[in-house]
Amino acid sequence: MRITIILFLIGVAHAQYWTASRAAEVAVYGGAISLDSWISQQPNFVEQDPVAKPFVRAGMKGQILGSSLGFVAGVGPSYLLYRFGHKRLASGWLHLFTAAETVNAADMLYKYETRP
Protein backbone atom coordinates (compact mmCIF):
# COMPACT_ATOMS: atom_id res chain seq x y z
CA MET A 1 0.00 0.00 0.00
CA ARG A 2 2.85 2.37 0.80
CA ILE A 3 4.38 1.66 -2.59
CA THR A 4 1.11 2.66 -4.27
CA ILE A 5 0.98 5.93 -2.34
CA ILE A 6 4.61 6.71 -3.11
CA LEU A 7 4.05 5.96 -6.79
CA PHE A 8 1.00 8.22 -6.81
CA LEU A 9 2.92 11.08 -5.19
CA ILE A 10 5.74 10.71 -7.70
CA GLY A 11 3.17 10.77 -10.50
CA VAL A 12 1.58 13.94 -9.15
CA ALA A 13 4.99 15.58 -9.43
CA HIS A 14 4.94 14.75 -13.16
CA ALA A 15 1.45 16.02 -13.94
CA GLN A 16 1.79 15.56 -17.71
CA TYR A 17 1.55 11.80 -17.19
CA TRP A 18 -1.90 12.08 -15.57
CA THR A 19 -4.15 12.97 -18.47
CA ALA A 20 -7.88 12.46 -18.04
CA SER A 21 -7.87 9.32 -20.19
CA ARG A 22 -4.90 7.81 -18.34
CA ALA A 23 -6.50 8.55 -14.96
CA ALA A 24 -9.70 6.86 -16.15
CA GLU A 25 -7.73 3.85 -17.38
CA VAL A 26 -5.90 3.55 -14.06
CA ALA A 27 -9.27 3.72 -12.28
CA VAL A 28 -10.61 0.88 -14.46
CA TYR A 29 -7.44 -1.11 -13.79
CA GLY A 30 -7.78 -0.57 -10.04
CA GLY A 31 -11.46 -1.49 -10.16
CA ALA A 32 -10.72 -4.73 -11.99
CA ILE A 33 -8.05 -5.61 -9.42
CA SER A 34 -10.52 -4.86 -6.61
CA LEU A 35 -13.21 -7.04 -8.18
CA ASP A 36 -10.73 -9.88 -8.65
CA SER A 37 -9.61 -9.53 -5.02
CA TRP A 38 -13.16 -9.53 -3.68
CA ILE A 39 -14.12 -12.66 -5.63
CA SER A 40 -10.91 -14.42 -4.56
CA GLN A 41 -11.88 -13.97 -0.90
CA GLN A 42 -15.38 -15.45 -1.27
CA PRO A 43 -16.12 -18.75 0.52
CA ASN A 44 -15.90 -21.91 -1.59
CA PHE A 45 -13.95 -20.11 -4.31
CA VAL A 46 -10.49 -21.50 -5.09
CA GLU A 47 -7.83 -19.24 -6.57
CA GLN A 48 -6.41 -20.82 -9.74
CA ASP A 49 -3.43 -18.50 -10.29
CA PRO A 50 -0.36 -20.13 -8.68
CA VAL A 51 1.32 -16.73 -8.19
CA ALA A 52 -1.71 -15.22 -6.44
CA LYS A 53 -2.58 -18.31 -4.39
CA PRO A 54 -0.18 -17.61 -1.47
CA PHE A 55 -1.51 -14.05 -1.17
CA VAL A 56 -5.11 -15.26 -1.13
CA ARG A 57 -4.33 -17.93 1.47
CA ALA A 58 -2.77 -15.27 3.72
CA GLY A 59 -6.16 -13.62 4.16
CA MET A 60 -7.06 -9.99 3.71
CA LYS A 61 -3.57 -8.64 4.47
CA GLY A 62 -2.02 -10.94 1.90
CA GLN A 63 -4.72 -10.06 -0.60
CA ILE A 64 -4.07 -6.34 -0.14
CA LEU A 65 -0.34 -6.87 -0.58
CA GLY A 66 -0.81 -8.98 -3.70
CA SER A 67 -3.28 -6.51 -5.20
CA SER A 68 -0.95 -3.59 -4.47
CA LEU A 69 1.94 -5.40 -6.13
CA GLY A 70 -0.24 -6.10 -9.17
CA PHE A 71 -1.30 -2.46 -9.35
CA VAL A 72 2.27 -1.22 -9.10
CA ALA A 73 3.37 -3.76 -11.76
CA GLY A 74 0.95 -2.16 -14.20
CA VAL A 75 1.20 1.54 -13.37
CA GLY A 76 4.83 1.76 -12.20
CA PRO A 77 6.61 0.68 -15.38
CA SER A 78 4.14 2.70 -17.44
CA TYR A 79 5.05 5.83 -15.51
CA LEU A 80 8.79 5.11 -15.72
CA LEU A 81 8.59 4.48 -19.47
CA TYR A 82 6.74 7.77 -19.89
CA ARG A 83 9.25 9.57 -17.69
CA PHE A 84 12.14 8.36 -19.86
CA GLY A 85 10.49 9.46 -23.10
CA HIS A 86 8.80 6.25 -24.29
CA LYS A 87 5.26 7.63 -24.37
CA ARG A 88 3.75 5.13 -26.79
CA LEU A 89 5.33 2.19 -25.00
CA ALA A 90 4.08 3.56 -21.66
CA SER A 91 0.53 3.73 -23.00
CA GLY A 92 0.81 0.26 -24.52
CA TRP A 93 2.07 -1.21 -21.24
CA LEU A 94 -0.86 0.24 -19.31
CA HIS A 95 -3.36 -0.77 -22.01
CA LEU A 96 -2.07 -4.35 -21.90
CA PHE A 97 -2.27 -4.64 -18.12
CA THR A 98 -5.70 -2.99 -17.97
CA ALA A 99 -7.12 -5.22 -20.70
CA ALA A 100 -5.67 -8.40 -19.17
CA GLU A 101 -6.91 -7.62 -15.66
CA THR A 102 -10.34 -6.55 -16.91
CA VAL A 103 -10.76 -9.81 -18.86
CA ASN A 104 -9.54 -11.78 -15.84
CA ALA A 105 -11.96 -9.99 -13.48
CA ALA A 106 -14.87 -10.51 -15.90
CA ASP A 107 -14.01 -14.21 -16.15
CA MET A 108 -13.80 -14.53 -12.37
CA LEU A 109 -17.16 -12.75 -11.99
CA TYR A 110 -18.74 -15.08 -14.55
CA LYS A 111 -17.37 -18.16 -12.74
CA TYR A 112 -18.57 -16.77 -9.40
CA GLU A 113 -22.07 -15.98 -10.65
CA THR A 114 -22.56 -19.29 -12.49
CA ARG A 115 -21.09 -21.66 -9.91
CA PRO A 116 -23.43 -24.39 -8.65
N, C-alpha and C positions, 0 to 999 in steps of 0.2 A: 504494500500500500504506500509506503514511504517513497518507493521508487516511482510510482505513478505520480505522486504529488511533485516530486523533484522534476520529473520529466515535464509535467504541465508548467511548472514555474519557468523552466528553461525555455519552453515553447512560447510562453507569454513574452519573454524577452525578445524573441524573434517573431514579431507580430505578423510579418508577411507570410509566414507559414500557415497561419490560422485564417484562411479564407472561410467564407460562409459555407461553401460546399465541402471543404475539408472538415470543418467542425461538425457538419451534419453527418458526414461519413464516419467520423470517429464516434459520434453518438450512436449510430446504427451498429457499429462494431462492438461498442461497449454493451449495448442492449442485447446483442446476440450472445455475447459471452455471459451476460447475466442470466438469460433464459437457459442456456446450456447448464450453467451452474445450478440453477434452481431445480431443473429436471434431474440432474445427477444426484441431488440430495433427497429425492423422493423415495419413500419406502418401496421395497420390492422392485427397484430399478437398478440394474447392474451396469456399471460403467464399462464400456467395451474398449476404450482407448488405453493401451498399456502405459502410456506416459502419464495420463491423467489419473489413472487408478489409485496410485499411492496418495495423491492429494485428496481424492474423494474419500478414501478410507480414513483419512486423518480428521474427518469431520469438517465443521464450518471453517475453522482456522486454516486447515489445509486447502480447502476449496477456495478461500479468499486469496491465499498465497498463489495457488495455481492459476487462478483467474487473472490476478495482477501480473504474473509473469507472462501469460498469454497476451494480455493487453499491451504490455511493454514490448513484447516481441513483434507486434504489428506496428505500433506507433513509433517506437524508439528508432529503429533503423530508417523508417520513412523520414522522420525529422532530420536524422543525421545525413541521409542522402541529400535532402533538400538543402541543408546547411552547407554542404560541400559542393553545391552547384549542380547536382544531378536531379533536376526538378521532375523530369518525366519518369525517371526510375523511381523516385520517391512516391509519386502518385501511383505508379504501377504496383509497387510493393504494398501500399495501403489498400488499393483496389483488390489485389489478390487475397490478402488476409481477411478483408471485410467480406468478400464473396464466399470464401471457404467457410468462415465461421457462421455466416448467415445460412448457408446450405446445411451445415452441420446442425445448427440450432433448429432449423425447420424439420430436419429428419428426426432429431430427438423428440421434438414436440409431436410429430406424427406417430412415432413409436409409443410415446407416452399416452396419447389420446386413444390409440387403437389397441392397446394391450388388453388381454382378456381379464 
